[in-house]
Structures are given as C-alpha cells and as structure tokens.
Amino acid sequence: VVFAFPQVLFAETSLCVADAGAIVEDGGGQSAKAWTVDVAASKYVLTEKNGNLVVKQLGQDGVLFDECVSRYFCESSRGYSGTFMRTNDGRFTIVWFTMRGDRELLIAAKGRCSQI
C-alpha cells in the first residue's frame, strides 16, 4: 500500500515578526531616497490555506503571497512584485514594490519567525 500526501499536509503555522525595515523611493524625475521605518507592528503568518502555503498579514483576511514553492520562498500570483523568504534558523525577509503617484516604493523588512 502506497500513501501519497500533499507536500503541505503537515505544514506548520509560523508567526513572523519584523524587527527592522526600510523604504527606498525612486522615480518621478527626482533622486532616489531611502529611510528606515518602524516595523514594530508588522506581523505576518505563514500558514496553509486550501492546501497551499500562503503568507498573510496578521489580522487581515487577504493573502499577500500565495505561490509558495516551499516554506522558504513565496511570491504573489496577482501580478505585483514581491517575495517572502525564510531561512532554516527562522529569520525572514519580506520585500515588495508599490507605487505612490509616479514614485516607485521598494519596501523591505527583516525579522524572526516562530512556530505557533
């Protein structure tokens, strides 16, 4: 008898809390500028939804990243750019791009994940 289980059947749920963050802003005919940001309230959950691993912002229903090739790397299928990466020792990096008027924002944060 052979049993086949989906890769994420035994997926763990992890709470990932950012402890450092930065924004780089560029475009609109202006010079690029960067600054650090307070990310104390930035918390993410890596969990299973409908048989797939996803990354959500804690307290939000929407999914940020829904194409996880493993528990270490996730992207979005909805067309906006960004990634969520996690290491074996529980550190994570989240990066995404968005627009503010004619200026592109690169937003990045790093922190630690723990199993819940």
C-alpha positions in Angstrom: 0.0 0.0 0.0 1.4 3.4 -1.0 0.2 6.6 0.6 0.7 9.9 -1.1 0.3 13.1 0.8 0.5 16.7 -0.5 3.7 18.5 0.4 1.9 20.9 2.7 -0.4 18.5 4.5 1.7 18.7 7.7 2.6 22.4 7.2 3.4 24.3 10.3 2.0 27.8 11.0 4.6 30.4 11.8 4.2 33.9 13.2 6.8 36.2 11.7 7.5 39.5 13.4 9.6 42.2 11.7 12.3 44.0 13.7 13.9 46.2 11.1 12.6 47.8 7.9 13.4 50.3 5.2 11.8 52.0 2.2 13.6 53.1 -1.0 11.6 55.6 -3.1 12.6 56.4 -6.7 11.1 57.9 -10.0 9.1 60.9 -10.9 12.2 62.7 -12.2 13.5 63.0 -8.6 16.6 61.4 -7.0 16.1 58.2 -5.1 15.9 58.4 -1.3 15.8 55.8 1.5 14.9 55.8 5.1 14.3 53.3 7.9 10.8 52.7 9.2 9.3 51.5 12.4 8.1 48.0 11.7 7.2 47.0 15.3 3.6 46.4 14.3 4.5 44.4 11.1 3.5 40.7 11.7 3.0 38.0 9.1 1.6 34.5 9.3 2.9 31.7 7.1 0.2 29.1 7.1 -1.9 26.7 5.0 -5.0 27.8 3.1 -6.9 25.4 0.8 -4.0 23.0 0.8 -1.4 25.6 -0.2 1.1 27.6 1.9 0.4 31.3 1.9 1.7 34.5 3.7 -0.9 36.8 5.3 -0.5 40.0 7.3 -1.7 39.2 10.9 -5.3 40.3 11.4 -6.0 40.6 7.6 -8.1 38.3 5.6 -6.3 38.9 2.3 -3.3 36.9 1.2 0.0 38.7 0.4 1.9 35.8 -1.2 0.1 32.8 -2.5 2.7 31.0 -4.6 5.0 29.2 -2.1 7.4 26.8 -3.7 8.4 25.7 -0.1 8.1 27.1 3.4 11.2 29.1 2.5 10.1 31.1 -0.6 6.8 32.7 -1.6 5.6 35.1 -4.3 2.3 36.6 -5.5 0.3 35.2 -8.4 -1.7 38.5 -8.7 1.0 40.4 -10.7 2.6 42.7 -8.1 6.2 42.2 -7.3 7.5 40.9 -4.1 8.8 37.9 -2.2 8.8 36.3 1.3 11.9 34.3 2.1 12.7 32.4 5.3 15.9 30.7 6.5 16.4 27.4 8.4 17.1 29.4 11.6 13.8 31.2 11.4 14.9 34.6 10.0 12.7 36.1 7.3 12.9 38.8 4.7 9.8 40.3 3.0 10.2 42.7 0.0 7.6 44.2 -2.2 7.1 47.0 -4.7 4.3 49.5 -4.9 3.6 52.9 -6.3 3.0 56.3 -4.7 1.9 58.6 -7.5 4.7 58.4 -10.1 7.3 57.2 -7.5 8.1 53.5 -7.0 8.5 52.3 -3.5 10.6 49.3 -2.5 9.6 48.2 1.0 11.7 45.7 2.9 11.6 44.2 6.4 13.5 41.5 8.3 12.7 39.7 11.4 12.2 36.3 13.0 9.6 33.5 12.6 8.4 31.2 15.3 6.1 28.2 15.1 2.7 28.7 16.7 
